Amino acid sequence: MYQKNCDRCQRPSFSSSEQGDWLCPVCGNDLTSQPFFNAMTQERVNVSYKVKEQKKKIEKDTPYQPAVSEVSKSINLII
């Protein structure tokens, strides 16, 4: 379990994931670039990837998927 501390409201935020955006649940501040801490020991955790590089890779590797409203498909249900 990881912890990040909000620099705006000074409240802790907890997560079990190292990836993705991280917003403060109290004030909505973006904590993605803040350092990770072990929630139990309060020791800083070195994460082996860089957030910005990973975001770019995800955006590059993810093919365009149109919204449902842009796709016309019919579904036949047999009851």
N, CA, C and O atoms as a Tinker XYZ file with bonds, in Angstrom:
   316  protein
     1  N      0.843000   -1.172000    0.000000    73     2
     2  CA     0.000000    0.000000    0.000000    64     1     3
     3  C      0.892000    1.241000    0.000000    63     2     4     5
     4  O      1.870000    1.320000    0.744000    81     3
     5  N      0.539000    2.197000   -0.842000    73     3     6
     6  CA     1.335000    3.408000   -0.985000    64     5     7
     7  C      0.588000    4.611000   -0.428000    63     6     8     9
     8  O     -0.640000    4.633000   -0.347000    81     7
     9  N      1.371000    5.602000   -0.050000    73     7    10
    10  CA     0.812000    6.845000    0.467000    64     9    11
    11  C      1.505000    8.007000   -0.220000    63    10    12    13
    12  O      2.713000    7.979000   -0.455000    81    11
    13  N      0.724000    9.029000   -0.538000    73    11    14
    14  CA     1.262000   10.300000   -1.007000    64    13    15
    15  C      0.629000   11.377000   -0.147000    63    14    16    17
    16  O     -0.514000   11.248000    0.292000    81    15
    17  N      1.383000   12.436000    0.089000    73    15    18
    18  CA     0.878000   13.524000    0.916000    64    17    19
    19  C      0.588000   14.731000    0.035000    63    18    20    21
    20  O      1.421000   15.143000   -0.772000    81    19
    21  N     -0.593000   15.283000    0.199000    73    19    22
    22  CA    -1.012000   16.429000   -0.599000    64    21    23
    23  C     -0.290000   17.683000   -0.114000    63    22    24    25
    24  O     -0.295000   17.990000    1.079000    81    23
    25  N      0.327000   18.403000   -1.044000    73    23    26
    26  CA     1.023000   19.630000   -0.669000    64    25    27
    27  C      0.069000   20.820000   -0.557000    63    26    28    29
    28  O      0.469000   21.886000   -0.089000    81    27
    29  N     -1.175000   20.654000   -0.977000    73    27    30
    30  CA    -2.158000   21.731000   -0.864000    64    29    31
    31  C     -2.920000   21.661000    0.464000    63    30    32    33
    32  O     -2.975000   22.653000    1.192000    81    31
    33  N     -3.506000   20.505000    0.787000    73    31    34
    34  CA    -4.323000   20.400000    2.006000    64    33    35
    35  C     -3.618000   19.638000    3.131000    63    34    36    37
    36  O     -4.156000   19.514000    4.231000    81    35
    37  N     -2.416000   19.129000    2.855000    73    35    38
    38  CA    -1.593000   18.426000    3.848000    64    37    39
    39  C     -2.215000   17.125000    4.346000    63    38    40    41
    40  O     -1.867000   16.652000    5.428000    81    39
    41  N     -3.127000   16.541000    3.575000    73    39    42
    42  CA    -3.762000   15.284000    3.973000    64    41    43
    43  C     -3.119000   14.116000    3.230000    63    42    44    45
    44  O     -2.655000   14.284000    2.102000    81    43
    45  N     -3.085000   12.924000    3.853000    73    43    46
    46  CA    -2.536000   11.754000    3.170000    64    45    47
    47  C     -3.560000   11.142000    2.216000    63    46    48    49
    48  O     -4.769000   11.267000    2.414000    81    47
    49  N     -3.052000   10.480000    1.181000    73    47    50
    50  CA    -3.875000    9.758000    0.230000    64    49    51
    51  C     -3.243000    8.386000    0.042000    63    50    52    53
    52  O     -2.018000    8.276000   -0.013000    81    51
    53  N     -4.058000    7.337000   -0.056000    73    51    54
    54  CA    -3.558000    5.965000   -0.102000    64    53    55
    55  C     -4.011000    5.260000   -1.375000    63    54    56    57
    56  O     -5.100000    5.516000   -1.887000    81    55
    57  N     -3.148000    4.357000   -1.885000    73    55    58
    58  CA    -3.472000    3.564000   -3.065000    64    57    59
    59  C     -2.611000    2.312000   -3.074000    63    58    60    61
    60  O     -1.550000    2.266000   -2.451000    81    59
    61  N     -3.079000    1.300000   -3.788000    73    59    62
    62  CA    -2.286000    0.082000   -3.949000    64    61    63
    63  C     -1.642000    0.026000   -5.332000    63    62    64    65
    64  O     -0.988000   -0.963000   -5.666000    81    63
    65  N     -1.815000    1.064000   -6.136000    73    63    66
    66  CA    -1.292000    1.075000   -7.501000    64    65    67
    67  C     -0.147000    2.071000   -7.649000    63    66    68    69
    68  O     -0.163000    3.151000   -7.058000    81    67
    69  N      0.845000    1.688000   -8.449000    73    67    70
    70  CA     1.954000    2.585000   -8.769000    64    69    71
    71  C      1.678000    3.368000  -10.045000    63    70    72    73
    72  O      2.390000    4.326000  -10.342000    81    71
    73  N      0.669000    2.983000  -10.795000    73    71    74
    74  CA     0.433000    3.557000  -12.107000    64    73    75
    75  C     -0.814000    4.420000  -12.122000    63    74    76    77
    76  O     -1.682000    4.317000  -11.255000    81    75
    77  N     -0.878000    5.273000  -13.131000    73    75    78
    78  CA    -2.068000    6.078000  -13.359000    64    77    79
    79  C     -2.048000    7.404000  -12.627000    63    78    80    81
    80  O     -1.156000    7.682000  -11.825000    81    79
    81  N     -3.046000    8.213000  -12.919000    73    79    82
    82  CA    -3.181000    9.509000  -12.261000    64    81    83
    83  C     -3.563000    9.309000  -10.806000    63    82    84    85
    84  O     -4.219000    8.329000  -10.456000    81    83
    85  N     -3.151000   10.237000   -9.966000    73    83    86
    86  CA    -3.432000   10.138000   -8.537000    64    85    87
    87  C     -3.915000   11.507000   -8.077000    63    86    88    89
    88  O     -3.141000   12.463000   -8.038000    81    87
    89  N     -5.186000   11.599000   -7.731000    73    87    90
    90  CA    -5.773000   12.847000   -7.263000    64    89    91
    91  C     -6.059000   12.762000   -5.776000    63    90    92    93
    92  O     -6.452000   11.712000   -5.267000    81    91
    93  N     -5.859000   13.873000   -5.086000    73    91    94
    94  CA    -6.159000   13.936000   -3.661000    64    93    95
    95  C     -7.668000   13.776000   -3.476000    63    94    96    97
    96  O     -8.439000   14.497000   -4.109000    81    95
    97  N     -8.106000   12.843000   -2.619000    73    95    98
    98  CA    -9.545000   12.648000   -2.424000    64    97    99
    99  C    -10.209000   13.780000   -1.646000    63    98   100   101
   100  O    -11.435000   13.888000   -1.645000    81    99
   101  N     -9.421000   14.620000   -0.986000    73    99   102
   102  CA    -9.977000   15.712000   -0.186000    64   101   103
   103  C    -10.165000   16.976000   -1.024000    63   102   104   105
   104  O    -11.255000   17.548000   -1.055000    81   103
   105  N     -9.091000   17.414000   -1.709000    73   103   106
   106  CA    -9.167000   18.688000   -2.429000    64   105   107
   107  C     -9.056000   18.555000   -3.947000    63   106   108   109
   108  O     -9.239000   19.544000   -4.657000    81   107
   109  N     -8.758000   17.351000   -4.468000    73   107   110
   110  CA    -8.679000   17.137000   -5.906000    64   109   111
   111  C     -7.352000   17.517000   -6.539000    63   110   112   113
   112  O     -7.228000   17.485000   -7.764000    81   111
   113  N     -6.360000   17.875000   -5.741000    73   111   114
   114  CA    -5.038000   18.238000   -6.246000    64   113   115
   115  C     -4.389000   17.032000   -6.934000    63   114   116   117
   116  O     -4.541000   15.900000   -6.473000    81   115
   117  N     -3.667000   17.269000   -8.032000    73   115   118
   118  CA    -2.988000   16.190000   -8.755000    64   117   119
   119  C     -1.717000   15.797000   -8.012000    63   118   120   121
   120  O     -0.785000   16.594000   -7.904000    81   119
   121  N     -1.679000   14.562000   -7.499000    73   119   122
   122  CA    -0.536000   14.062000   -6.736000    64   121   123
   123  C      0.342000   13.121000   -7.557000    63   122   124   125
   124  O      1.248000   12.497000   -7.006000    81   123
   125  N      0.096000   13.007000   -8.844000    73   123   126
   126  CA     0.792000   12.043000   -9.691000    64   125   127
   127  C      2.307000   12.197000   -9.609000    63   126   128   129
   128  O      3.017000   11.191000   -9.586000    81   127
   129  N      2.818000   13.409000   -9.564000    73   127   130
   130  CA     4.267000   13.623000   -9.556000    64   129   131
   131  C      4.869000   13.628000   -8.151000    63   130   132   133
   132  O      6.086000   13.744000   -8.008000    81   131
   133  N      4.045000   13.505000   -7.116000    73   131   134
   134  CA     4.545000   13.476000   -5.735000    64   133   135
   135  C      5.229000   12.140000   -5.454000    63   134   136   137
   136  O      4.897000   11.141000   -6.092000    81   135
   137  N      6.178000   12.097000   -4.515000    73   135   138
   138  CA     6.864000   10.835000   -4.203000    64   137   139
   139  C      5.954000    9.841000   -3.484000    63   138   140   141
   140  O      5.015000   10.220000   -2.785000    81   139
   141  N      6.264000    8.554000   -3.678000    73   139   142
   142  CA     5.541000    7.466000   -3.019000    64   141   143
   143  C      6.150000    7.205000   -1.648000    63   142   144   145
   144  O      7.361000    7.329000   -1.466000    81   143
   145  N      5.303000    6.841000   -0.679000    73   143   146
   146  CA     5.766000    6.400000    0.628000    64   145   147
   147  C      5.083000    5.084000    0.963000    63   146   148   149
   148  O      3.939000    4.853000    0.571000    81   147
   149  N      5.782000    4.225000    1.685000    73   147   150
   150  CA     5.175000    3.006000    2.195000    64   149   151
   151  C      4.180000    3.431000    3.265000    63   150   152   153
   152  O      4.549000    4.142000    4.200000    81   151
   153  N      2.931000    3.012000    3.145000    73   151   154
   154  CA     1.884000    3.464000    4.062000    64   153   155
   155  C      2.108000    2.984000    5.495000    63   154   156   157
   156  O      1.649000    3.632000    6.436000    81   155
   157  N      2.803000    1.866000    5.676000    73   155   158
   158  CA     3.024000    1.330000    7.027000    64   157   159
   159  C      4.265000    1.921000    7.695000    63   158   160   161
   160  O      4.228000    2.283000    8.871000    81   159
   161  N      5.359000    2.019000    6.946000    73   159   162
   162  CA     6.632000    2.447000    7.537000    64   161   163
   163  C      6.938000    3.919000    7.312000    63   162   164   165
   164  O      7.840000    4.460000    7.952000    81   163
   165  N      6.211000    4.580000    6.419000    73   163   166
   166  CA     6.427000    5.979000    6.044000    64   165   167
   167  C      7.774000    6.212000    5.366000    63   166   168   169
   168  O      8.232000    7.351000    5.278000    81   167
   169  N      8.420000    5.135000    4.881000    73   167   170
   170  CA     9.676000    5.270000    4.151000    64   169   171
   171  C      9.386000    5.553000    2.684000    63   170   172   173
   172  O      8.418000    5.041000    2.120000    81   171
   173  N     10.226000    6.366000    2.081000    73   171   174
   174  CA    10.048000    6.691000    0.669000    64   173   175
   175  C     10.310000    5.452000   -0.181000    63   174   176   177
   176  O     11.246000    4.697000    0.079000    81   175
   177  N      9.480000    5.253000   -1.193000    73   175   178
   178  CA     9.586000    4.106000   -2.090000    64   177   179
   179  C     10.075000    4.612000   -3.438000    63   178   180   181
   180  O      9.488000    5.530000   -4.012000    81   179
   181  N     11.145000    4.018000   -3.942000    73   179   182
   182  CA    11.647000    4.371000   -5.270000    64   181   183
   183  C     10.906000    3.550000   -6.306000    63   182   184   185
   184  O     10.988000    2.322000   -6.312000    81   183
   185  N     10.190000    4.223000   -7.173000    73   183   186
   186  CA     9.430000    3.562000   -8.223000    64   185   187
   187  C     10.336000    3.459000   -9.441000    63   186   188   189
   188  O     11.043000    4.410000   -9.775000    81   187
   189  N     10.316000    2.312000  -10.105000    73   187   190
   190  CA    11.277000    2.025000  -11.168000    64   189   191
   191  C     10.942000    2.651000  -12.519000    63   190   192   193
   192  O     11.679000    2.430000  -13.480000    81   191
   193  N      9.892000    3.400000  -12.628000    73   191   194
   194  CA     9.542000    4.022000  -13.897000    64   193   195
   195  C      9.284000    5.507000  -13.682000    63   194   196   197
   196  O      9.111000    5.972000  -12.555000    81   195
   197  N      9.262000    6.232000  -14.783000    73   195   198
   198  CA     8.954000    7.652000  -14.718000    64   197   199
   199  C      7.530000    7.843000  -15.211000    63   198   200   201
   200  O      7.153000    7.309000  -16.254000    81   199
   201  N      6.750000    8.592000  -14.476000    73   199   202
   202  CA     5.323000    8.744000  -14.754000    64   201   203
   203  C      5.084000    9.342000  -16.134000    63   202   204   205
   204  O      4.250000    8.830000  -16.879000    81   203
   205  N      5.784000   10.399000  -16.493000    73   203   206
   206  CA     5.550000   11.052000  -17.780000    64   205   207
   207  C      5.889000   10.124000  -18.940000    63   206   208   209
   208  O      5.154000   10.071000  -19.926000    81   207
   209  N      6.994000    9.395000  -18.830000    73   207   210
   210  CA     7.370000    8.472000  -19.901000    64   209   211
   211  C      6.346000    7.363000  -20.051000    63   210   212   213
   212  O      6.035000    6.953000  -21.169000    81   211
   213  N      5.819000    6.874000  -18.939000    73   211   214
   214  CA     4.828000    5.808000  -18.998000    64   213   215
   215  C      3.532000    6.324000  -19.619000    63   214   216   217
   216  O      2.904000    5.620000  -20.410000    81   215
   217  N      3.125000    7.545000  -19.268000    73   215   218
   218  CA     1.916000    8.116000  -19.853000    64   217   219
   219  C      2.050000    8.214000  -21.373000    63   218   220   221
   220  O      1.120000    7.878000  -22.107000    81   219
   221  N      3.215000    8.677000  -21.838000    73   219   222
   222  CA     3.435000    8.794000  -23.278000    64   221   223
   223  C      3.363000    7.428000  -23.945000    63   222   224   225
   224  O      2.785000    7.291000  -25.023000    81   223
   225  N      3.951000    6.414000  -23.306000    73   223   226
   226  CA     3.944000    5.064000  -23.860000    64   225   227
   227  C      2.520000    4.524000  -23.933000    63   226   228   229
   228  O      2.143000    3.910000  -24.931000    81   227
   229  N      1.729000    4.745000  -22.894000    73   227   230
   230  CA     0.348000    4.265000  -22.883000    64   229   231
   231  C     -0.449000    4.937000  -23.997000    63   230   232   233
   232  O     -1.192000    4.272000  -24.720000    81   231
   233  N     -0.295000    6.265000  -24.138000    73   231   234
   234  CA    -1.015000    6.984000  -25.184000    64   233   235
   235  C     -0.583000    6.508000  -26.569000    63   234   236   237
   236  O     -1.408000    6.410000  -27.478000    81   235
   237  N      0.707000    6.211000  -26.735000    73   235   238
   238  CA     1.224000    5.769000  -28.024000    64   237   239
   239  C      0.745000    4.358000  -28.360000    63   238   240   241
   240  O      0.400000    4.080000  -29.508000    81   239
   241  N      0.722000    3.468000  -27.372000    73   239   242
   242  CA     0.370000    2.067000  -27.601000    64   241   243
   243  C     -1.128000    1.810000  -27.654000    63   242   244   245
   244  O     -1.549000    0.759000  -28.137000    81   243
   245  N     -1.938000    2.736000  -27.173000    73   243   246
   246  CA    -3.381000    2.535000  -27.134000    64   245   247
   247  C     -3.992000    2.975000  -28.462000    63   246   248   249
   248  O     -3.916000    4.151000  -28.819000    81   247
   249  N     -4.601000    2.038000  -29.200000    73   247   250
   250  CA    -5.232000    2.422000  -30.465000    64   249   251
   251  C     -6.494000    3.250000  -30.210000    63   250   252   253
   252  O     -7.109000    3.162000  -29.147000    81   251
   253  N     -6.858000    4.040000  -31.192000    73   251   254
   254  CA    -8.058000    4.862000  -31.075000    64   253   255
   255  C     -9.287000    3.969000  -30.992000    63   254   256   257
   256  O     -9.484000    3.081000  -31.821000    81   255
   257  N    -10.097000    4.216000  -29.993000    73   255   258
   258  CA   -11.343000    3.472000  -29.835000    64   257   259
   259  C    -12.478000    4.485000  -29.776000    63   258   260   261
   260  O    -12.591000    5.231000  -28.803000    81   259
   261  N    -13.319000    4.520000  -30.804000    73   259   262
   262  CA   -14.384000    5.513000  -30.833000    64   261   263
   263  C    -15.393000    5.287000  -29.715000    63   262   264   265
   264  O    -15.566000    4.177000  -29.210000    81   263
   265  N    -16.045000    6.372000  -29.353000    73   263   266
   266  CA   -17.082000    6.282000  -28.329000    64   265   267
   267  C    -18.236000    5.434000  -28.846000    63   266   268   269
   268  O    -18.391000    5.264000  -30.056000    81   267
   269  N    -19.030000    4.911000  -27.950000    73   267   270
   270  CA   -20.141000    4.034000  -28.318000    64   269   271
   271  C    -21.103000    4.748000  -29.254000    63   270   272   273
   272  O    -21.658000    4.125000  -30.159000    81   271
   273  N    -21.309000    6.044000  -29.053000    73   271   274
   274  CA   -22.248000    6.783000  -29.888000    64   273   275
   275  C    -21.762000    6.889000  -31.335000    63   274   276   277
   276  O    -22.569000    7.098000  -32.241000    81   275
   277  N    -20.443000    6.746000  -31.566000    73   275   278
   278  CA   -19.909000    6.838000  -32.914000    64   277   279
   279  C    -20.000000    5.512000  -33.672000    63   278   280   281
   280  O    -19.829000    5.481000  -34.891000    81   279
   281  N    -20.259000    4.452000  -32.976000    73   279   282
   282  CA   -20.301000    3.134000  -33.592000    64   281   283
   283  C    -21.751000    2.687000  -33.677000    63   282   284   285
   284  O    -22.475000    2.693000  -32.681000    81   283
   285  N    -22.167000    2.300000  -34.875000    73   283   286
   286  CA   -23.533000    1.800000  -34.999000    64   285   287
   287  C    -23.477000    0.286000  -35.122000    63   286   288   289
   288  O    -23.041000   -0.250000  -36.140000    81   287
   289  N    -23.913000   -0.382000  -34.096000    73   287   290
   290  CA   -23.959000   -1.841000  -34.082000    64   289   291
   291  C    -25.348000   -2.258000  -33.633000    63   290   292   293
   292  O    -25.977000   -1.600000  -32.804000    81   291
   293  N    -25.808000   -3.348000  -34.189000    73   291   294
   294  CA   -27.088000   -3.868000  -33.728000    64   293   295
   295  C    -26.826000   -5.145000  -32.951000    63   294   296   297
   296  O    -25.976000   -5.954000  -33.323000    81   295
   297  N    -27.552000   -5.309000  -31.890000    73   295   298
   298  CA   -27.415000   -6.490000  -31.047000    64   297   299
   299  C    -28.737000   -7.236000  -31.080000    63   298   300   301
   300  O    -29.786000   -6.681000  -30.751000    81   299
   301  N    -28.677000   -8.496000  -31.480000    73   299   302
   302  CA   -29.873000   -9.319000  -31.516000    64   301   303
   303  C    -29.877000  -10.233000  -30.306000    63   302   304   305
   304  O    -28.942000  -11.005000  -30.094000    81   303
   305  N    -30.917000  -10.141000  -29.526000    73   303   306
   306  CA   -31.054000  -10.993000  -28.352000    64   305   307
   307  C    -32.095000  -12.064000  -28.625000    63   306   308   309
   308  O    -33.194000  -11.768000  -29.095000    81   307
   309  N    -31.752000  -13.285000  -28.334000    73   307   310
   310  CA   -32.692000  -14.389000  -28.483000    64   309   311
   311  C    -33.104000  -14.817000  -27.084000    63   310   312   313
   312  O    -32.279000  -15.233000  -26.271000    81   311
   313  N    -34.389000  -14.705000  -26.826000    73   311   314
   314  CA   -34.891000  -15.043000  -25.485000    64   313   315
   315  C    -35.744000  -16.281000  -25.553000    63   314   316
   316  O    -36.261000  -16.731000  -24.532000    81   315
